[in-house]
Amino acid sequence: MPTYRSIRDVDWPLLIVTLVLCGLGVLQIYSATTATRWQDAWWKQIIWIGSGLLLMWIAASLDYHALLNRVPYFYGGAVGLLLVTAIIGNKVFGSTRWIHIAGFTLQTSEFVKIVLILLVAKYLSDMKAQTLEWKDLAKLGGLVAIPMLLVMKEPDLGTSLTYIPILVCGVLMAGLRWRYLLILAGALIVILPIGYHFLKPYQKDRLVSFIYPDRDPKGTGFQVIQSKIAVGNGGMWGRGAKESSQTHLGFLPVPQTDFIFSSFAEEHGFVGVVIALVLYFLLIMQVVQNAQTATDRAGLYVCMGVAALLLFHVLVNVGMVVGRMPITGIPLPLMSSGGSNTWSIFLMLGLVNSVRLRRFVN
Amino acid sequence: MAIIQSQRRREEEISPDGLVRDDPKPAAAKIAVFQYLTVAVFVFLISGFWNLQVQNPDVYSEAAARNRIKSTPILAPRGRILDRDGRVIVDNKASYSLLLNRDQIKWEHLPAIADALQLDYNDLTARIRRMGSLPQIIIKSQLTRDEIAWVESHQDVNTYPEMQLIKSWRRQYPQDGFAAHVVGYVGEISESELDSPAFLDYHQGDIIGKDGLEREYDSTLRGIDGQQRVLVDNMGRERQMLTTQDAVPGKDLKTTLDLDLQAVAELAMNDKRGAVVALDPRDGEVLAMVSRPTFDANKFTGRISRTDWDEIANDPHKPLLNRAIQAQLAPGSTFKPIMALAGLETGVIDDTTHFHCSGGASFYGHYFACHLKGGHGDIEVHRAIAQSCDVFFYNVGNRLGIDRIAEYADIAGIGHKTGIDLPNETQGTMPSTKWKLRMSRQKWYAGETISVAIGQGAVTVSPLQIASALGGLGADGEWFKPHLVMGQKSVLLRNGNFKPENLEAVVSGMYAVVNEGGTGRAAALPNVKVCGKTGTAQVASSSLTKGAGLKTAMANNAWFVAFAPMENPEIVVAALFENGQESYNAVPIVRDVLKAYFDKKERQAHPEMQSTQWVAPRILGQPSARATEIVQ
C-alpha cells in the first residue's frame, strides 16, 4: 500500500510557492521587527515553518478518508477545546484566544478551521441527493455555527468569520437550488443590519472607521489611514527593506502580523506587491487544481474548503491593508508571524497533498 | 435477488442525469466559477494597490513625511527700532513660547493645559479649530518660570506630548509708554486680519505690528522664521536630527527720532493731555512725537489680557489715540500766519494795511469779539500776528472769502493727510463752499468765514499738520512729506511759489510773537531766533461752555507752534495741550524741545566743552538715573 506515498508525488509547485511566500514572510518579519521588542520573531517563524512542514508531511501521509471517518471525534474535541480555552485560556490583547500546551501558546480557533473543512467535506460527501435540502442546510449550518459562536464570544470576530467561506464554498460545490440561493441571499440582507447591533463597540467602530476612516484619524480610523499611507509611501518600486518610515517609526500597527503586507508594500512597492499576489494566486489555483483531480467528492470538498479559506484570508487581510476591507484582525496566510496560523495552514496544505497522493487510487 | 439489490443500489447512487453521485466531475463548472471569482478578487486587490502606489504615491509619501518629520519653527527676532543716533528704542528679549503639535493634540488634554497656563478654554479650542493645515500653533508666549517648569514636567509621552517649548522673542518697549504711539506695538494676528487678503502670507499665531512704526514697517522688521526638522516615531520621540534652516532676523529700523528730544518732549507733556511733534522742515524728518495719555506697549506683546485691554479701551481719554496725527481740533490762532500770507499774496492787504480793533467787530449782523477785550487799536499785519489780534484777521478773512482762504490753507496742507509713514493718520478739515455743499448740501454763508479766519469754525488740524504747515512757511514756502525712517529721500509735497517779501512779513510777525513781547515770549532762547504762533482754540462755542459751567472738559485747547532759527529753520515744534486753558501754557513745552535741540547741537559742535556726561531729565516720575537708562 505505501507505494503511492512517494515523495515525488507531492505537489511540488504548491510546496515551492508556499516556501517562497514563507521566505518573503520571514524576510519581512525580520525587516519590520529589527530593533523592536519582537526582533526574534523571524527565527521563531522559521521554527514554525519547519515544524509546519513536518505537520504537513504527516497530514499528507494520512488517508483523508480515515480522517473524515473520525470527524465526529475531531468535532467534539474542537468544541471541547474551545470551551476549555474560554475557561482557562490566556487573555492576550483583551481577548481569550490562546491556550498553553507544553510551553506553546496555541490559538484553538485556528485548528477548528481544519476540523470544519473535514466536517463539511464529510457531511456533503455522505449525502446521497443531488442538491441540498433545507434540512441539510440547517444541520450543517448548525454544526458550523456552534464553534463559530464560541470563537465569536472570545471575542475573535475575524477568525470566526473565516469559517463561513468553508461552509459556503462546500454548499455551493455540493449544489444548491437557485431558489434556495436567492432566499438565503435575501435573508442575509435582512439579518446583517440586525447582526450589527450585536457587535461589540470596538467592532462597530472598526466598521464605521472602515467606511469613514477620516472621521476620527487618531482613534479607530488610525490603523486604516496609517496602513494606506504605508502602502502609498511604497510607490512603484518601494522604499527598500528596512527603509520604510511607516514600519520602522511605529506608525504601522503590528507590522509583523496583521499588517505585514502594508509593511511589505511599503518596502517593495507595487512591483513587489504584484509578485507576492501572483504567488498567492498560484497557490490558490494549485489547490483548486488538486480539487479538480480529486478522485472523489470528499477530496474535492477538502481541497475547495482549503482554497476558499485561503482566498478569504487573502481578500480580507490584503483588502484591509489597502482600506478596501474593514479591520478584522485576521492574519495573512504564510507571511504573517504566528505559530497557530502557520501550523494550521501547513496542516491544510497537508490535507490537499493527502488528496493529491491518493488521486490514482480505485 | 442480489442483482435486484445491486440494481437498486446503483439507482440510489445514480443521480437523475445518470451520473454517479461520488463523481467529482459535475462540480467542474462550479470550480470554474470559483476560479473566475479568485481572478476577480486579485484584480480587486491589485487595483487597490495601483490606486495607492501608482496613481497617488505623492499624497501618501507626503502623509508619511508628515508622520515622521516634526518641524519646529525657529522664530526670527524682529528688527530693533533705533533712534537717529543708533540708540535702541525697542529691543527683543529671549523668552519661551508654548506650541501644540496638531497631530498630537487630544481634546481631552486641553482643559488641563488651559487651566495650568491660565488660558481661556473656549478661546483655545476656537484657535485650534482654526489652525487649518498648520502643523503647530503657539498658544502662549512669554511663559513664566513656573509655567516653563510645568510644561517640562508634563510634556512626556504619557501626559501631554503635544506640548513643546520653543525659544521665542519678547518685544521690549520703553517703560511707561515712552514713545508708545509712534513706535506702536505688536500683537498676535487677529481673525479679521487673517481673513483679509493683505495678510495672505501670515498664519494664525503670528506676531505682527499692530500700530505705529511696528505696523507701518512690519515687513522690514519681521524676520523669516527658520525651521528645525527632526525625525520622530509614533510616540513623538525624537530619533534623528534632519535639517536646520536658520531664522533670518528682521532688519533694524533706524528712525529719524532723536531720543534726547523725545525724552524732553515726553517730560514736558507729563500729566498733560495732548501731543508734541518736532520736525525738520527742510526735509520732513520727524525728530520727536509724543501723545498723551499714553499706554504701556509691553502689555500688548503677544496676547493682551482681557482686563488690561478693557482698561485701555474704555478709558474716556483714549490713550491709544496718537493725538499727534489723529487729533482733529480747531487750530485757533495758529492758523493766522496762513491767513496773513493769503491776504498778502492775494493783495487784499499789504504789510501796511491797518484795521481798527476796538475789542470786537460786527459782520453780517453778528458781533465777533477779539480775545483782548480792550482792543488792539489800529493794527497792521506784523503786530496783528504778534498780538494775535482777532479783529484784524476777521477783516482779512472777510476780504478774502472762504474759497481763497481754503486755496492757501490747501497749499499749507490743511485738510490733507501729510502722508507720514504711520498708519491711520487723519486728514482734518478745511472748509470751503464746495466742501459745505458736499457735506451738507447747503450754501456757504459769508458769516461763517469770519470764524474760519481765526482758526475756529469747521477748521480742524492735527498737531503734525499744523507743525508741517507753519514749518513750511518758515522754510521758504516748501513743504516736505514728514517721515520717520532714516535714509528715505525727502519728498517735496508742494511749493507755494510765494513772494519772498510776503513770507518774510509773516515770519517776522511770528518772530515778534516770541521776541517782541508777543503771546509766545516764553519761548525765546538766547542766541537762537525763534519764531512761533500761539493758539487758544475753543472746544465748543463759548456760550455752551458758560451755560454748562464746565471748567476743564470744555476748557480751551492751548496750542503753540514754533520754528528756529528764523532765517533757515532746522526744527519746527508743535505742541497741543488739550484743555490747557491759555495758549501760554503750551509755550514752555515747545521751548523745552527747542532748547534741547539747540543745546545738543551746541554740545556736538563743541565736544571739548562737554565736561560731564549728559543726564536725562526725570522722565515720567522715574529717577534721573533710570531715565538716562531708558533713553540710552
Chai-1 contact restraints between the chains, C-beta under 6 A:
chainA,res_idxA,chainB,res_idxB,connection_type,confidence,min_distance_angstrom,max_distance_angstrom,comment,restraint_id
A,Q130,B,S15,contact,1.0,0.0,6.0,A-B,restraint_1
A,M173,B,A27,contact,1.0,0.0,6.0,A-B,restraint_2
A,M173,B,K30,contact,1.0,0.0,6.0,A-B,restraint_3
A,K228,B,L52,contact,1.0,0.0,6.0,A-B,restraint_4
A,I229,B,Y60,contact,1.0,0.0,6.0,A-B,restraint_5
A,I229,B,A63,contact,1.0,0.0,6.0,A-B,restraint_6
A,I229,B,A64,contact,1.0,0.0,6.0,A-B,restraint_7
A,V231,B,L52,contact,1.0,0.0,6.0,A-B,restraint_8
A,G232,B,L52,contact,1.0,0.0,6.0,A-B,restraint_9
A,G232,B,P57,contact,1.0,0.0,6.0,A-B,restraint_10
A,G232,B,Y60,contact,1.0,0.0,6.0,A-B,restraint_11
A,N233,B,Y60,contact,1.0,0.0,6.0,A-B,restraint_12
A,N233,B,S61,contact,1.0,0.0,6.0,A-B,restraint_13
A,N233,B,A64,contact,1.0,0.0,6.0,A-B,restraint_14
A,G234,B,Q53,contact,1.0,0.0,6.0,A-B,restraint_15
A,G235,B,Q53,contact,1.0,0.0,6.0,A-B,restraint_16
A,G235,B,P57,contact,1.0,0.0,6.0,A-B,restraint_17
A,M236,B,V54,contact,1.0,0.0,6.0,A-B,restraint_18
A,S245,B,A64,contact,1.0,0.0,6.0,A-B,restraint_19
A,S245,B,R68,contact,1.0,0.0,6.0,A-B,restraint_20
A,Q246,B,A64,contact,1.0,0.0,6.0,A-B,restraint_21
A,L249,B,R68,contact,1.0,0.0,6.0,A-B,restraint_22
A,L249,B,D233,contact,1.0,0.0,6.0,A-B,restraint_23
A,L249,B,N234,contact,1.0,0.0,6.0,A-B,restraint_24
A,G250,B,D233,contact,1.0,0.0,6.0,A-B,restraint_25
A,G250,B,N234,contact,1.0,0.0,6.0,A-B,restraint_26
A,F251,B,N67,contact,1.0,0.0,6.0,A-B,restraint_27
A,F251,B,N234,contact,1.0,0.0,6.0,A-B,restraint_28
A,F270,B,F49,contact,1.0,0.0,6.0,A-B,restraint_29
A,F270,B,Q53,contact,1.0,0.0,6.0,A-B,restraint_30
A,F270,B,V54,contact,1.0,0.0,6.0,A-B,restraint_31
A,V273,B,F49,contact,1.0,0.0,6.0,A-B,restraint_32
A,L277,B,F42,contact,1.0,0.0,6.0,A-B,restraint_33
A,L277,B,I46,contact,1.0,0.0,6.0,A-B,restraint_34
A,F281,B,F42,contact,1.0,0.0,6.0,A-B,restraint_35
A,I284,B,T38,contact,1.0,0.0,6.0,A-B,restraint_36
A,Q292,B,I31,contact,1.0,0.0,6.0,A-B,restraint_37
A,A294,B,P24,contact,1.0,0.0,6.0,A-B,restraint_38
A,D296,B,D22,contact,1.0,0.0,6.0,A-B,restraint_39
A,R297,B,D22,contact,1.0,0.0,6.0,A-B,restraint_40
A,R297,B,P24,contact,1.0,0.0,6.0,A-B,restraint_41
A,L300,B,P24,contact,1.0,0.0,6.0,A-B,restraint_42
A,L300,B,A27,contact,1.0,0.0,6.0,A-B,restraint_43
A,L311,B,T38,contact,1.0,0.0,6.0,A-B,restraint_44
A,L315,B,V41,contact,1.0,0.0,6.0,A-B,restraint_45
A,V318,B,L45,contact,1.0,0.0,6.0,A-B,restraint_46
A,V322,B,G48,contact,1.0,0.0,6.0,A-B,restraint_47
A,V322,B,F49,contact,1.0,0.0,6.0,A-B,restraint_48
A,V322,B,L52,contact,1.0,0.0,6.0,A-B,restraint_49
A,R324,B,G48,contact,1.0,0.0,6.0,A-B,restraint_50
